[in-house]
Amino acid sequence: MVDLFSSCESFSGEVFPRAYPKSDVVGKGFKAEVDEDGFEVTGDQCSWRVRWPGLRVKGENEQVFMLHSHGTLFILGKKYLNTEQQEHLRRVSGLA
């Protein structure tokens, strides 16, 4: 099993600060819908749908939930989720 946060710490400290400003997601808003089947993230230009069995790695820390599926890393900031939404995500994703 990959240690998601160790990998992401390296990624976020070295790669992310250089890559994010050049990406197409800067300044864009995204919405995530979560249910018992999986989750869907939608934006103005693209969307992703992931069923829970397709999730390769999942984890959380004090600030974010991180979900990885087929080469895409989804980072959901906890400051945007109320307590009920966080508990729901933990339950349906298998984090709880």
Residue, then its C-alpha position, 0 to 999 in steps of 0.5 A: m500500500v502506498d503511503l498517500f500523504s508521504s507521497c503527496e507531501s513530496f509532491s505538494g512541496e516540490v511539484f505542486p507549487r510549480a505546476y498548479p499556476k500553469s494548470d487549467v484549474v487555476g481560478k476555476g470552481f468545482k463541485a463534488e457530489v458524493d453518494e453510496d456508489g462513488f463521487e462526481v466532480t464537475g467544473d465548467q470545462c470537465s468532470w470526473r465520475v469515480r465509483w468506489p471500487g475504482l478508488r486506488v488510494k484514499g486518506e485524510n489528514e486534518q485539512v483534506f481528504m485525498l482520493h486517487s483513481h486511475g492517475t488522478l488525485f482528488i483533494l477535497g478541502k475540509k474547510y469547504l465541508n461541514t461535519e455532516q458532509q465529512e462524516h458522510l464521505r468517510r462512511v461511503s468511501g470506507l475511511a470510517 
